[in-house]
Amino acid sequence: MATIRMVRVVWLNSLGLFFLPLVVFAQQPVTKITLDQGSRTSGYTLERGRLDLGIQANSLQTATKAWVRRVKNFPVLPDTLKQISPVYSYTIQDESNWINEPLQFQYHLKGKKYQYDRFFYYYNTGSQTWVKLDSQVSQADQTVTAQWGALNSLVVVAADTTDPFNEFGAIDAAAAIAIDADTGTVLYNHNADTQRSMASMTKLMTGYVLFNDGVDLDKVATYHSSYDKEGAFLRVTEGETMTMDNLMNAMLVGSANNAAYGLVGNAGYSVSDFVNKMNDTAEELGLTATVFTDPSGLDVGNITTASDYARFMNLALQNDDIAAITATPYYQFTTINYGNFHDFNNTNSLMLTSNLDITGSKTGFIYEALYCLAMRVHDGDHNIIVVVMGASTSWTRFSEAERLADWALSVTK
């Protein structure tokens, strides 16, 4: 019997455990085990539907039984909580009423995108309220995890729809943040520490690494069909030549996926070596929740948080070349050997439709990430970074980012 291995989170009470009276509710069939010395020593995982309840190795000395049930009738959740999982009751039968290590809870999400953060909650029978546990959402494997030391309780996964930034109101996106770029002050935060796929916002790190590496924008680059990628792409063919500057603009202005691979290849890197350099750079910058798996953003494994990305964009745009390119509304060039004309608009349509002074920008979209946008806006003495992730439509991405930027600029005046 293998011990469950889960993401480490903070145990709420490091000095003692909370023990709650067992309350009987109408219940569905039970997942139940008998704990012998072997299972207590090695640990055990009970599985009930999408819930895993992990008993850690050597955490129980005299426990004899453990069970998990789904509860049909349970104390009502407050209006601010959106129920994500069934309500479960669990009991660890232990005559000593003591546990050396907390129980570990993991709930497997259904892959649906939720607008709000998800947490485990337990029902406190003393106060008759649902209480939030410190929880962590993994975007990679779509799980919510938490630890808890009570030997019996009711638990549920729910989303807290309360907006702490009531002055602005709710935002129609899975995650968002606005920061004062000059002071680092967080002006707005909605699920900003939840990891999400970043899609083509990845390309800003690709450009950042290349500029830090001393990329020669005047160098002639040759296009190879091995750079061909799906999604947004630059319409060039095998053997066509252009400058690295042309490719950089195609990547950061037009978000061309093949341009990202063309830059990496013509800079002399293998894709794997370059991705390693992207991750090394993220680590050096302290982007602890950010991981890269390809240079274009097509891979769902490129993940970050709105908070991480806002800090990164603030650093990246200190490079004047990156700032100028990402704030370019329209770009055109002619290839060197074939003389073919190419042109494209910036994928951030707000540069053409809004009154914002946008001084840096990057968009992103794949189905797993939904619609994303990060940008820096300037107004008088203020620079604001806005990041919106997981908007349901492209129009929503732009309208919500514009609304958040306008509000953030207003509160800094």
Summary of the structure (lengths in Angstrom):
residues: 413
radius of gyration: 25.2
end to end distance: 60.8
largest distance: 82.7
contacts: 1387
relative contact order: 0.12
helix: 23%
strand: 32%
